[in-house]
Amino acid sequence: MQHSPFRARAGDGGRRRSAGGVAAAAALALALTGLVTPAQAAETYDVEIRATGGGETTGAGTYAPGETVQLGATPADGNVWGGWTSEQLDWLRARLDTFTMPASDVVIDTSFRPQARPLKEVYDGLFQMGNIWSGPQTYEAGSPASARMERDFEVITAENAMKPESLLPNANIDDTTGAFTFNFGQADQFVDETIARGSTVHGHVLVWHGQSPPKLNSGTTGGTRELARENMRRYIEEVLTHFSGRVPTWDVVNEAFVDGLDSFDPATQSWQDFLRGGPNGGQSNWYKVYAEGADADAGETPGDFIYDAFVFARQYGPEVNLQYNDFNMFQSAGKGRAAIAMAKDLNARYAAEHPEDPRLLIETIGMQSHNYISQTPAFACADRTQLGGLVDEDAEAWQAGACSNAASVEATIQQIIDAGLRVAISELDLFVWEAWNAEPETSNAANYRDLNDPEVRERISRGEFTYWVDKISHRAELEEIQAQRFAEYFSVYTKYADAIDRVTFWGLNDQRSWRATHNPLLLNGDWSEKLAMWAVSDPQGWYDRDAADGDGIVVEATVPEATEPGTLTLTVADHGDAVTLEEARNAGDRLRFTGQLPTVTVTDSRNDEQARDGGWSTSGQSTSLVSGERTLTADHLGWTPKVLTPRPGVTAGAWVATALSDGPGLATAQRLASASSDGRYGSTQLSAGLVLDVPVGTAPGTYRGTLTVSLFPVD
């Protein structure tokens, strides 16, 4: 039986891979030298652009030192651009469009990849995909923001327009009578336009200690428990009545618990003790005013403001799904557990007081998910195989981030489900930098820098960013780690999709984010797709990627250095950056280049039962060889396989001629060697003489391609 091969990821040099009963593959980079451009005069140098994927580049040519080189990259339809990389210019996925020519040749690599699928299509049938409306510019006709909203998202939250201070500014509460004068203008515009675009509105937020008019719960208009409670009732009545039938879900209470709640035991502790403004710190006028007027003998508590808010919301919005929303909910042993205990207690109280209503009072828990890329879901800690080579070996222990199997996003989701509640991922973004406000740059959007901007390189080495000092080598790794984290989060969300109603990103692109200098989202400030967009749209495809950091040139692949009993493995000897084919001779109608396939070692330690009395087979297949915009198809490459350690039962594959010799070349899979059941066991070394025939007159350049050697168990 033949199995689909897997390919080791680029840059995996020295790592071990075991195939077991599954096929293995190793990808080799081929470099053709000998076809070089004519020597230029000493005062000029060449710029060579090596591009992979669907797109066109400009800027290659001959320049004098000091000249300005103008670069251009235009993706083909349905593709996005991955940025420039150049060792000579110390670039790492830079998105620059000009540079000053040095006194040396410059080789620039770039790549194009398919555009991510629309997110609302990817997750259709699992959960809704959401984002935020930041003002009228979000829906401006013809704008990138409007197009992205239309393409990817279907449930929209107002970033600020539906918060209490926006709907009811403090000045609109009469100092004498306490009368309210609401300002629904911008909120109505948002709601009406969202519905007209075919999307759904999520309401955010009714009761919150922040961004609320102080007169609601302090001073002469709201400074007693009774006044504040009545103000809350009037406010919720007016808002839910106004938006009735247009806003099906609401965050009723937001962020009621203290920060940094790492541990909470509902059996021995009261969740009320950890409310913001209570004995464990924090500030909340709602808690304060309810505490000052509480009649303990009558069973009143400061936390009653939460219950009142939800009861009023149910009274005036009977059709609305009522939600509690908070951050740091990954603290499943602390804040997450406390919030769930609160919801269970208040639901039980409501059921006892309102037996006529079969619904839960609090139906959904919103996990804001303003997290850092050093925090991973639990499964990434338990299963490190998908972390890959994201950081230097010295940082291996750090890779697991802040999570554990006992305190994590996944554990909190499971606890919410166990409590009979629904889940909303309500404000998702993943911060790259350490300080919560991205000090010393602060969160000022003017200080935003694309992670592809060379200036960001200087931020990594500063002492303020202790997550990264001595743990990564360059800024491009930050984007890759962030993408990995997003893939991990969405793997978890997909796993629990039956309980998750929506996943809402808190912003459209990094520069527009409330934490712009944290680079927390899926798009750069110029609306180009980050690796994170790829990872979110296709988590498994992200895990299975095999291109070398996006430049499409596979450098090396290895499998286990030492095998375990019962495995079938393949290794390829070290061959540096690439196997180089040297010009051998001019054969009249062709130029011929030859080289040697690095030693391939097949090790088979399976017993007869595991091998199913079969053997193994190896094959090779090449991609086209590319130099800039010029291509040599893979059938120009042929080989002569050989067994370096001959023994009975092992046979080399047949000679494969090139297309110029009327052969198929390596454009399709060709056998390198095979072993019968009698000859399979132990280690066998293989190689092949490589030959590349190209027509005389082929455009000069350095042509590169990838030769994949695959190993299959054979019955």
C-alpha positions as CSV (number, residue, x, y, z in Angstrom):
1,M,0.0,0.0,0.0
2,Q,1.4,3.4,-0.9
3,H,1.0,6.3,1.5
4,S,1.1,10.0,0.8
5,P,4.6,11.3,1.6
6,F,5.3,14.1,4.0
7,R,7.9,16.8,3.4
8,A,10.2,18.1,6.1
9,R,10.0,21.8,6.6
10,A,12.8,24.1,5.3
11,G,15.4,24.9,7.8
12,D,14.9,21.6,9.7
13,G,18.6,20.7,9.4
14,G,19.6,18.3,12.1
15,R,16.0,17.5,13.2
16,R,14.8,13.9,13.4
17,R,11.7,12.5,11.7
18,S,10.4,9.0,11.8
19,A,8.1,7.6,9.2
20,G,6.9,4.4,10.9
21,G,4.4,3.0,8.4
22,V,4.1,6.3,6.8
23,A,6.1,7.6,3.8
24,A,8.9,10.0,4.3
25,A,10.3,12.7,1.9
26,A,13.3,14.9,1.7
27,A,13.5,18.0,-0.4
28,L,16.8,19.1,-1.8
29,A,17.6,22.5,-3.3
30,L,19.4,22.4,-6.7
31,A,21.5,25.3,-7.9
32,L,22.8,25.5,-11.5
33,T,26.0,27.4,-12.0
34,G,27.9,28.0,-15.2
35,L,25.2,29.9,-16.9
36,V,26.4,33.3,-15.6
37,T,25.9,36.7,-17.0
38,P,28.8,38.2,-18.8
39,A,31.2,40.0,-16.5
40,Q,30.4,43.7,-16.1
41,A,32.8,46.5,-15.9
42,A,34.1,47.1,-12.4
43,E,32.0,50.2,-11.9
44,T,28.7,48.4,-12.3
45,Y,27.0,45.5,-10.4
46,D,24.0,43.3,-10.9
47,V,20.7,43.1,-9.1
48,E,19.2,39.7,-9.4
49,I,15.6,39.0,-8.2
50,R,14.6,35.4,-7.6
51,A,10.8,35.1,-7.3
52,T,8.6,32.2,-6.6
53,G,4.8,32.0,-6.8
54,G,2.3,34.0,-8.8
55,G,3.5,37.5,-9.5
56,E,5.8,39.8,-11.3
57,T,8.8,41.8,-10.1
58,T,10.7,44.8,-11.4
59,G,14.1,46.2,-10.5
60,A,16.5,43.5,-11.7
61,G,19.4,44.9,-13.8
62,T,22.8,46.5,-13.8
63,Y,23.5,49.5,-11.6
64,A,26.4,51.7,-10.5
65,P,27.2,52.0,-6.8
66,G,25.2,54.8,-5.3
67,E,22.3,54.6,-7.8
68,T,18.8,54.3,-6.4
69,V,17.3,50.9,-7.3
70,Q,13.5,51.0,-7.7
71,L,11.8,47.7,-6.8
72,G,8.3,46.5,-7.7
73,A,6.3,43.4,-6.9
74,T,2.8,42.8,-8.4
75,P,1.0,39.7,-7.3
76,A,-1.1,37.9,-9.9
77,D,-4.8,37.8,-9.3
78,G,-5.6,35.8,-6.2
79,N,-2.1,36.1,-4.8
80,V,-0.4,38.2,-2.2
81,W,3.2,39.3,-1.9
82,G,5.6,38.1,0.9
83,G,8.2,40.9,0.9
84,W,11.9,41.0,0.0
85,T,14.8,39.1,1.5
86,S,18.5,39.9,0.7
87,E,21.6,38.7,2.6
88,Q,23.7,41.5,1.0
89,L,21.3,44.1,2.3
90,D,20.5,42.5,5.6
91,W,16.9,42.3,4.8
92,L,14.4,40.0,6.4
93,R,11.0,40.2,4.6
94,A,11.4,43.9,4.1
95,R,8.7,45.7,2.1
96,L,10.9,48.5,0.9
97,D,10.5,49.9,-2.7
98,T,14.0,51.5,-3.1
99,F,17.5,51.0,-1.9
100,T,20.9,52.5,-2.7
101,M,23.1,50.2,-4.8
102,P,26.2,49.0,-3.0
103,A,29.6,48.2,-4.6
104,S,28.7,44.6,-5.0
105,D,26.2,42.3,-6.7
106,V,22.8,41.9,-4.9
107,V,20.6,38.9,-4.9
108,I,17.0,39.5,-3.8
109,D,14.6,36.7,-3.0
110,T,10.8,37.2,-2.9
111,S,7.7,35.1,-3.0
112,F,4.0,35.3,-3.8
113,R,1.4,33.0,-2.2
114,P,-2.3,32.5,-2.7
115,Q,-4.5,35.0,-1.0
116,A,-6.3,33.7,2.1
117,R,-9.8,32.5,1.6
118,P,-12.5,34.8,3.0
119,L,-12.7,34.0,6.7
120,K,-16.5,33.9,6.9
121,E,-16.4,31.2,4.2
122,V,-13.7,29.2,5.9
123,Y,-15.6,29.0,9.1
124,D,-19.1,28.9,7.7
125,G,-21.2,26.4,9.6
126,L,-18.8,26.4,12.6
127,F,-19.1,30.0,14.0
128,Q,-19.5,33.5,12.8
129,M,-16.5,35.7,12.1
130,G,-16.6,39.2,13.4
131,N,-14.8,42.5,13.6
132,I,-15.3,46.0,14.8
133,W,-16.7,49.2,13.4
134,S,-14.4,52.2,14.3
135,G,-16.4,54.9,12.7
136,P,-18.0,55.9,9.4
137,Q,-14.6,55.4,7.6
138,T,-15.0,51.7,8.2
139,Y,-17.8,51.4,5.7
140,E,-16.6,54.2,3.4
141,A,-17.4,53.2,-0.2
142,G,-14.4,51.8,-2.1
143,S,-12.2,51.8,0.9
144,P,-9.9,48.8,1.9
145,A,-11.7,48.7,5.2
146,S,-15.1,48.3,3.7
147,A,-13.9,45.7,1.3
148,R,-12.3,43.7,4.1
149,M,-15.4,43.9,6.2
150,E,-17.4,42.6,3.3
151,R,-15.0,39.9,2.4
152,D,-14.2,38.3,5.8
153,F,-16.7,39.2,8.5
154,E,-20.4,38.9,9.2
155,V,-21.0,40.0,12.8
156,I,-19.9,43.5,13.7
157,T,-19.3,45.2,17.0
158,A,-19.1,49.0,17.5
159,E,-15.7,49.7,19.0
160,N,-17.0,52.7,20.9
161,A,-20.3,54.0,19.4
162,M,-22.6,51.9,21.6
163,K,-20.8,52.3,24.9
164,P,-22.7,54.2,27.6
165,E,-20.6,57.5,27.3
166,S,-21.3,57.5,23.6
167,L,-25.1,56.9,23.8
168,L,-25.5,59.1,26.9
169,P,-22.7,61.7,27.4
170,N,-22.3,62.8,31.0
171,A,-23.5,66.3,30.0
172,N,-26.7,64.8,28.8
173,I,-27.8,63.9,32.3
174,D,-29.6,66.8,33.9
175,D,-28.0,67.8,37.2
176,T,-31.3,68.6,38.8
177,T,-33.8,66.1,37.5
178,G,-31.5,63.3,36.4
179,A,-33.3,63.2,33.1
180,F,-31.5,61.5,30.2
181,T,-31.0,62.9,26.7
182,F,-29.7,60.1,24.5
183,N,-27.5,60.6,21.4
184,F,-28.2,57.6,19.1
185,G,-27.1,59.3,15.9
186,Q,-23.8,57.5,15.2
187,A,-25.0,54.2,16.8
188,D,-28.1,54.2,14.5
189,Q,-25.9,54.9,11.5
190,F,-23.7,51.9,12.4
191,V,-26.6,49.6,13.1
192,D,-28.6,50.5,10.0
193,E,-25.6,50.3,7.7
194,T,-24.4,47.0,9.1
195,I,-27.8,45.5,8.6
196,A,-28.1,46.9,5.1
197,R,-24.8,45.2,4.3
198,G,-26.2,41.9,5.3
199,S,-24.3,41.6,8.5
200,T,-25.4,41.2,12.1
201,V,-24.8,43.6,15.0
202,H,-23.5,42.6,18.4
203,G,-24.2,45.2,21.1
204,H,-21.3,46.4,23.3
205,V,-21.9,47.3,26.2
206,L,-24.7,48.2,28.7
207,V,-23.0,48.3,32.1
208,W,-19.2,48.9,32.6
209,H,-17.0,50.7,35.1
210,G,-15.2,52.4,32.2
211,Q,-16.4,54.8,29.4
212,S,-19.7,55.4,31.3
213,P,-21.1,58.8,32.4
214,P,-20.2,59.3,36.1
215,K,-23.7,60.8,36.8
216,L,-25.2,57.4,36.4
217,N,-23.7,56.1,39.6
218,S,-22.3,59.1,41.6
219,G,-23.1,62.6,42.7
220,T,-26.5,64.0,43.3
221,T,-28.0,62.1,40.3
222,G,-26.7,58.6,41.1
223,G,-24.8,58.6,44.3
224,T,-27.0,56.1,46.2
225,R,-27.7,52.5,45.6
226,E,-31.4,53.3,44.9
227,L,-30.6,56.1,42.5
228,A,-27.9,54.2,40.7
229,R,-30.2,51.1,40.3
230,E,-33.0,53.2,38.9
231,N,-30.6,54.9,36.5
232,M,-29.4,51.5,35.4
233,R,-33.0,50.4,34.8
234,R,-33.9,53.5,32.8
235,Y,-30.7,53.3,30.8
236,I,-31.2,49.7,29.8
237,E,-34.9,50.1,29.1
238,E,-34.2,53.0,26.7
239,V,-31.3,51.4,24.9
240,L,-32.8,47.9,24.4
241,T,-36.1,49.4,23.4
242,H,-34.5,51.7,20.9
243,F,-32.5,48.9,19.3
244,S,-35.2,46.2,19.6
245,G,-35.2,43.8,16.7
246,R,-32.0,45.1,15.3
247,V,-29.4,43.9,17.8
248,P,-29.8,40.3,18.8
249,T,-26.9,39.9,21.3
250,W,-25.5,42.3,23.9
251,D,-22.6,42.4,26.3
252,V,-24.7,43.3,29.4
253,V,-21.8,43.6,31.9
254,N,-18.1,44.1,31.0
255,E,-14.9,43.5,33.0
256,A,-16.4,43.2,36.5
257,F,-13.5,41.2,37.9
258,V,-10.1,42.4,39.1
259,D,-7.0,42.0,37.0
260,G,-4.5,39.2,37.7
261,L,-6.8,36.7,39.2
262,D,-4.7,33.6,38.9
263,S,-6.4,31.4,41.4
264,F,-9.9,31.0,42.6
265,D,-11.6,28.1,44.4
266,P,-15.5,28.3,44.3
267,A,-15.7,25.8,47.2
268,T,-13.9,28.0,49.6
269,Q,-14.0,31.5,48.1
270,S,-16.8,33.9,47.0
271,W,-16.6,35.4,43.5
272,Q,-18.0,38.6,45.0
273,D,-14.7,39.2,46.8
274,F,-12.9,39.4,43.5
275,L,-15.1,42.0,41.8
276,R,-13.4,45.2,40.7
277,G,-13.7,47.7,43.5
278,G,-13.9,45.1,46.2
279,P,-11.5,43.9,48.9
280,N,-9.0,42.7,46.2
281,G,-8.6,46.0,44.5
282,G,-9.7,47.8,41.3
283,Q,-12.1,50.6,40.8
284,S,-15.8,50.5,39.9
285,N,-18.4,53.1,40.7
286,W,-21.1,50.5,40.2
287,Y,-19.6,48.3,42.9
288,K,-18.9,51.2,45.2
289,V,-22.4,52.7,45.1
290,Y,-24.0,49.3,45.5
291,A,-21.7,48.5,48.4
292,E,-22.5,51.7,50.3
293,G,-26.2,51.1,50.3
294,A,-26.3,47.4,50.7
295,D,-28.5,45.9,53.4
296,A,-26.6,42.8,54.4
297,D,-29.4,41.6,56.7
298,A,-31.7,41.6,53.7
299,G,-29.1,39.6,51.7
300,E,-28.0,42.6,49.5
301,T,-24.4,42.6,48.3
302,P,-22.2,45.0,46.2
303,G,-22.3,42.4,43.4
304,D,-26.0,42.8,43.0
305,F,-25.4,45.4,40.3
306,I,-24.5,42.5,37.9
307,Y,-27.7,40.6,38.7
308,D,-29.8,43.8,38.3
309,A,-28.2,44.6,35.0
310,F,-29.0,41.1,33.5
311,V,-32.5,41.1,35.0
312,F,-33.3,44.5,33.5
313,A,-31.8,43.4,30.1
314,R,-34.0,40.3,30.1
315,Q,-37.0,42.4,31.0
316,Y,-36.5,45.0,28.3
317,G,-34.9,42.7,25.7
318,P,-36.6,39.4,26.1
319,E,-35.4,38.2,22.6
320,V,-31.8,39.2,23.2
321,N,-28.9,36.8,24.0
322,L,-27.3,38.2,27.2
323,Q,-23.6,37.9,27.6
324,Y,-20.9,38.6,30.2
325,N,-17.6,39.8,28.8
326,D,-14.1,39.9,30.3
327,F,-10.4,39.7,29.5
328,N,-7.7,37.3,30.7
329,M,-10.2,34.5,30.7
330,F,-7.4,32.1,29.8
331,Q,-6.7,32.2,33.6
332,S,-8.9,29.2,33.9
333,A,-7.9,28.5,37.4
334,G,-8.7,32.1,38.4
335,K,-10.6,34.7,36.6
336,G,-12.3,32.3,34.2
337,R,-13.4,30.1,37.1
338,A,-14.7,33.1,39.0
339,A,-16.7,34.4,36.1
340,I,-18.3,31.0,35.5
341,A,-19.1,30.7,39.3
342,M,-20.8,34.1,39.1
343,A,-22.8,33.1,36.1
344,K,-23.9,29.8,37.7
345,D,-24.9,31.6,40.9
346,L,-26.9,34.3,39.2
347,N,-28.6,31.9,36.8
348,A,-29.7,29.8,39.8
349,R,-31.0,32.9,41.6
350,Y,-32.9,34.0,38.5
351,A,-34.4,30.5,38.0
352,A,-35.6,30.5,41.6
353,E,-37.1,34.0,41.4
354,H,-38.5,33.7,37.9
355,P,-39.7,30.1,37.4
356,E,-41.9,31.2,34.5
357,D,-38.8,31.9,32.4
358,P,-37.1,28.7,31.1
359,R,-34.0,30.5,29.8
360,L,-30.7,31.1,31.5
361,L,-30.2,34.7,32.6
362,I,-26.6,34.7,31.5
363,E,-26.4,32.7,28.4
364,T,-22.9,33.4,27.0
365,I,-19.4,34.1,28.3
366,G,-17.3,36.4,26.2
367,M,-13.6,35.7,26.3
368,Q,-12.0,38.9,25.1
369,S,-8.7,37.3,24.2
370,H,-6.4,40.3,24.2
371,N,-3.5,37.9,24.6
372,Y,0.3,37.9,23.9
373,I,2.0,35.6,21.5
374,S,3.9,34.0,24.4
375,Q,0.6,32.6,25.6
376,T,-0.6,29.5,23.8
377,P,-3.7,27.3,24.0
378,A,-3.2,24.2,26.2
379,F,-2.8,21.7,23.4
380,A,0.3,23.5,22.2
381,C,1.9,22.7,25.5
382,A,0.8,19.1,25.5
383,D,1.6,18.6,21.9
384,R,4.8,20.5,20.9
385,T,5.0,18.8,17.5
386,Q,3.2,21.6,15.8
387,L,5.4,24.4,17.2
388,G,8.1,23.7,14.7
389,G,11.4,25.6,14.5
390,L,9.9,28.9,15.5
391,V,12.7,30.2,17.6
392,D,16.4,29.4,18.3
393,E,17.2,26.3,20.2
394,D,18.2,28.3,23.3
395,A,14.6,29.4,23.6
396,E,13.1,25.9,23.4
397,A,11.9,26.0,27.0
398,W,10.3,29.4,26.4
399,Q,8.3,28.2,23.4
400,A,5.4,26.9,25.6
401,G,4.7,30.4,26.6
402,A,2.6,31.2,29.7
403,C,0.2,28.3,29.4
404,S,-0.2,25.0,31.2
405,N,-2.7,22.2,30.9
406,A,-4.3,23.5,34.1
407,A,-4.7,27.1,33.2
408,S,-5.4,27.9,29.6
409,V,-7.8,29.1,26.9
410,E,-8.9,25.5,26.2
411,A,-9.5,24.7,29.8
412,T,-11.7,27.8,30.2
413,I,-13.7,26.9,27.2
414,Q,-14.3,23.5,28.6
415,Q,-15.4,24.9,31.9
416,I,-17.9,27.3,30.2
417,I,-19.3,24.3,28.3
418,D,-19.5,22.2,31.5
419,A,-21.5,25.1,33.1
420,G,-24.1,24.8,30.3
421,L,-23.1,28.2,28.8
422,R,-22.1,29.3,25.3
423,V,-18.8,30.9,24.3
424,A,-18.0,34.0,22.3
425,I,-14.4,34.9,21.4
426,S,-15.2,38.6,21.6
427,E,-12.1,40.9,21.2
428,L,-9.3,38.8,19.7
429,D,-5.9,40.1,19.0
430,L,-2.4,38.7,19.8
431,F,0.2,41.2,21.0
432,V,3.8,40.9,19.7
433,W,5.6,43.1,22.2
434,E,5.7,42.6,25.9
435,A,4.6,45.8,27.7
436,W,0.8,46.0,27.9
437,N,1.0,49.5,26.3
438,A,4.0,48.7,24.1
439,E,6.4,50.9,26.0
440,P,8.5,52.8,25.2
441,E,6.7,53.5,21.9
442,T,3.3,53.5,23.7
443,S,0.2,52.6,21.7
444,N,0.2,55.8,19.6
445,A,-0.5,54.8,16.0
446,A,2.1,57.4,14.9
447,N,4.7,55.0,16.3
448,Y,3.4,52.0,14.3
449,R,5.9,50.1,12.3
450,D,5.2,47.2,10.0
451,L,7.0,44.1,11.2
452,N,8.6,44.1,7.7
453,D,10.1,47.5,8.4
454,P,13.8,47.3,9.0
455,E,13.5,49.8,11.9
456,V,11.7,47.1,13.9
457,R,15.0,45.2,14.1
458,E,16.2,47.7,16.6
459,R,13.3,47.2,18.9
460,I,14.0,43.5,19.4
461,S,17.4,43.9,21.0
462,R,16.3,46.4,23.6
463,G,16.1,45.4,27.2
464,E,12.5,46.4,27.6
465,F,11.4,43.5,25.4
466,T,12.6,40.7,27.7
467,Y,10.4,38.1,25.9
468,W,12.6,38.3,22.9
469,V,16.2,39.2,23.9
470,D,18.5,36.3,23.2
471,K,15.4,34.2,22.1
472,I,14.9,35.1,18.5
473,S,17.5,36.2,15.9
474,H,15.4,38.6,13.8
475,R,12.1,40.4,13.5
476,A,10.7,38.0,10.8
477,E,10.4,35.3,13.5
478,L,8.0,37.5,15.4
479,E,5.5,37.4,12.5
480,E,6.0,33.6,12.2
481,I,5.5,33.0,15.9
482,Q,2.3,35.2,15.9
483,A,1.0,33.2,12.9
484,Q,1.7,30.0,14.7
485,R,-0.2,31.2,17.7
486,F,-3.2,32.2,15.6
487,A,-3.2,28.8,14.0
488,E,-3.1,27.2,17.4
489,Y,-6.0,29.3,18.7
490,F,-8.2,28.6,15.7
491,S,-7.4,24.9,16.0
492,V,-8.9,25.1,19.5
493,Y,-11.8,27.2,18.4
494,T,-12.6,24.6,15.7
495,K,-12.4,21.8,18.1
496,Y,-15.1,23.4,20.3
497,A,-17.1,25.0,17.4
498,D,-20.3,23.4,18.7
499,A,-20.2,25.7,21.7
500,I,-18.7,28.8,20.1
501,D,-21.1,31.3,18.4
502,R,-18.6,33.9,17.1
503,V,-14.9,34.8,16.9
504,T,-14.5,38.6,16.7
505,F,-11.2,40.3,15.9
506,W,-10.6,43.6,17.6
507,G,-9.6,45.6,14.6
508,L,-9.0,45.3,10.8
509,N,-5.3,46.1,10.5
510,D,-2.3,46.7,12.8
511,Q,-2.1,50.5,12.3
512,R,-5.8,50.9,13.1
513,S,-5.6,48.7,16.3
514,W,-6.1,50.1,19.8
515,R,-2.6,48.6,20.3
516,A,-1.1,49.7,17.0
517,T,2.5,49.3,18.2
518,H,1.8,45.7,19.3
519,N,1.1,44.6,15.7
520,P,-1.7,42.4,17.0
521,L,-3.9,41.6,13.9
522,L,-3.9,39.8,10.5
523,L,-3.1,42.7,8.2
524,N,-0.3,45.2,8.0
525,G,-1.0,48.9,8.0
526,D,-1.0,48.9,4.2
527,W,-3.7,46.2,4.2
528,S,-1.3,43.5,3.0
529,E,-1.8,40.1,4.5
530,K,0.5,39.0,7.2
531,L,1.4,35.3,7.8
532,A,-1.2,35.4,10.5
533,M,-4.0,35.7,7.9
534,W,-2.7,32.5,6.2
535,A,-2.5,30.7,9.5
536,V,-6.1,31.7,10.5
537,S,-7.6,30.9,7.1
538,D,-5.9,27.5,7.0
539,P,-4.4,26.3,10.3
540,Q,-3.5,22.9,9.0
541,G,-2.0,24.2,5.8
542,W,0.1,26.5,8.0
543,Y,1.3,23.6,10.1
544,D,2.1,21.6,6.9
545,R,4.0,24.4,5.1
546,D,7.4,23.4,3.7
547,A,8.7,26.5,2.1
548,A,11.8,28.1,3.5
549,D,10.5,31.1,5.4
550,G,8.3,32.1,2.4
551,D,11.0,32.2,-0.3
552,G,10.1,28.8,-1.8
553,I,13.6,27.4,-1.8
554,V,13.9,24.3,0.2
555,V,17.3,24.2,1.8
556,E,17.5,20.9,3.6
557,A,15.5,18.1,5.1
558,T,16.5,15.3,7.5
559,V,14.9,12.4,9.4
560,P,15.9,10.6,12.6
561,E,19.6,10.3,13.3
562,A,18.8,7.3,15.4
563,T,15.9,5.1,14.7
564,E,13.6,3.3,17.1
565,P,12.6,-0.4,16.6
566,G,9.8,-0.7,14.1
567,T,10.4,2.4,11.9
568,L,11.2,3.1,8.3
569,T,13.2,6.2,7.9
570,L,15.0,8.2,5.3
571,T,17.9,10.7,5.7
572,V,19.8,12.9,3.3
573,A,23.5,13.7,3.9
574,D,24.4,17.4,4.5
575,H,24.7,19.2,1.3
576,G,24.9,22.9,2.4
577,D,22.6,25.4,0.8
578,A,22.1,23.5,-2.4
579,V,23.5,20.7,-4.6
580,T,25.5,22.5,-7.3
581,L,25.5,21.2,-10.9
582,E,28.7,22.2,-12.7
583,E,29.0,22.7,-16.5
584,A,30.4,19.5,-18.0
585,R,30.6,20.0,-21.7
586,N,29.0,21.6,-24.8
587,A,27.2,18.7,-26.6
588,G,26.4,20.6,-29.7
589,D,22.7,21.2,-29.4
590,R,22.9,21.5,-25.6
591,L,24.8,22.5,-22.6
592,R,25.2,19.7,-20.0
593,F,25.6,20.1,-16.3
594,T,26.3,17.3,-13.9
595,G,26.4,16.7,-10.2
596,Q,25.8,14.1,-7.5
597,L,22.8,13.4,-5.4
598,P,23.8,13.5,-1.7
599,T,23.9,10.1,-0.1
600,V,20.4,9.0,0.8
601,T,20.2,6.5,3.7
602,V,17.1,4.3,4.1
603,T,16.9,2.5,7.5
604,D,14.3,-0.2,8.0
605,S,13.9,-1.7,11.5
606,R,10.4,-3.0,11.1
607,N,9.6,-6.6,11.9
608,D,7.9,-8.7,9.3
609,E,4.4,-8.1,10.7
610,Q,4.9,-4.3,10.7
611,A,6.3,-4.5,7.1
612,R,3.4,-6.7,6.1
613,D,6.0,-9.0,4.4
614,G,6.8,-6.1,2.0
615,G,9.7,-3.8,1.3
616,W,10.2,-0.2,0.4
617,S,10.6,2.0,-2.6
618,T,12.2,5.5,-3.0
619,S,11.5,7.9,-5.8
620,G,12.5,11.4,-6.9
621,Q,10.7,14.3,-8.6
622,S,11.9,17.8,-9.3
623,T,10.2,21.2,-9.6
624,S,11.1,23.5,-12.5
625,L,14.4,25.3,-12.2
626,V,13.9,29.1,-12.0
627,S,16.1,32.1,-12.5
628,G,14.2,35.3,-12.1
629,E,11.4,35.1,-14.7
630,R,13.1,32.4,-16.7
631,T,12.2,28.7,-16.2
632,L,13.7,25.3,-17.2
633,T,11.1,22.6,-16.9
634,A,11.9,19.6,-14.7
635,D,12.1,17.2,-17.7
636,H,15.5,18.8,-18.4
637,L,16.9,17.1,-15.4
638,G,17.7,13.3,-15.4
639,W,19.6,10.9,-13.3
640,T,21.4,7.5,-13.1
641,P,20.5,5.9,-9.7
642,K,22.9,3.7,-7.9
643,V,23.0,1.6,-4.7
644,L,26.1,2.5,-2.7
645,T,25.8,-0.5,-0.4
646,P,24.7,-3.3,-2.6
647,R,23.0,-6.4,-1.3
648,P,20.5,-9.0,-2.5
649,G,17.0,-7.7,-2.8
650,V,17.9,-4.0,-3.3
651,T,17.9,-2.7,-6.9
652,A,18.6,0.7,-8.3
653,G,16.1,2.5,-10.5
654,A,16.6,2.8,-14.3
655,W,18.5,5.6,-15.9
656,V,16.1,8.5,-16.6
657,A,17.0,10.5,-19.7
658,T,16.3,14.2,-20.1
659,A,13.8,15.7,-22.5
660,L,16.6,16.6,-24.9
661,S,17.4,12.9,-25.0
662,D,13.7,12.0,-25.5
663,G,13.3,11.0,-21.9
664,P,10.7,12.0,-19.3
665,G,13.2,13.6,-17.0
666,L,12.3,14.1,-13.3
667,A,9.1,16.0,-14.1
668,T,7.3,13.0,-12.8
669,A,8.2,10.7,-9.9
670,Q,11.0,8.3,-11.0
671,R,12.3,5.3,-9.0
672,L,15.6,5.8,-7.2
673,A,15.8,2.3,-5.7
674,S,13.6,-0.4,-4.1
675,A,14.0,-3.3,-1.7
676,S,12.1,-6.6,-1.5
677,S,11.1,-8.2,1.7
678,D,14.4,-10.1,1.6
679,G,16.6,-7.0,1.2
680,R,14.7,-4.3,3.1
681,Y,16.1,-4.7,6.6
682,G,18.9,-2.5,7.9
683,S,20.5,0.6,6.4
684,T,20.9,1.1,2.7
685,Q,22.8,4.0,1.1
686,L,21.7,5.3,-2.3
687,S,22.8,8.1,-4.6
688,A,22.4,9.1,-8.3
689,G,24.4,10.9,-10.9
690,L,22.4,14.1,-11.9
691,V,22.5,15.5,-15.3
692,L,20.8,18.7,-16.6
693,D,20.6,19.3,-20.3
694,V,19.7,22.8,-21.5
695,P,19.5,24.1,-25.1
696,V,22.3,26.2,-26.4
697,G,21.2,29.8,-26.1
698,T,19.4,29.4,-22.8
699,A,19.3,32.7,-21.1
700,P,22.2,33.1,-18.6
701,G,21.5,33.0,-14.9
702,T,21.5,30.8,-11.7
703,Y,18.6,28.4,-11.9
704,R,17.3,26.8,-8.8
705,G,14.7,24.1,-8.2
706,T,13.7,21.5,-5.6
707,L,14.2,17.8,-5.9
708,T,12.1,15.8,-3.5
709,V,13.2,12.2,-2.6
710,S,10.3,10.2,-1.2
711,L,10.3,6.9,0.7
712,F,7.2,4.5,0.7
713,P,6.5,1.3,2.4
714,V,5.5,-1.3,-0.2
715,D,3.3,-4.4,0.4
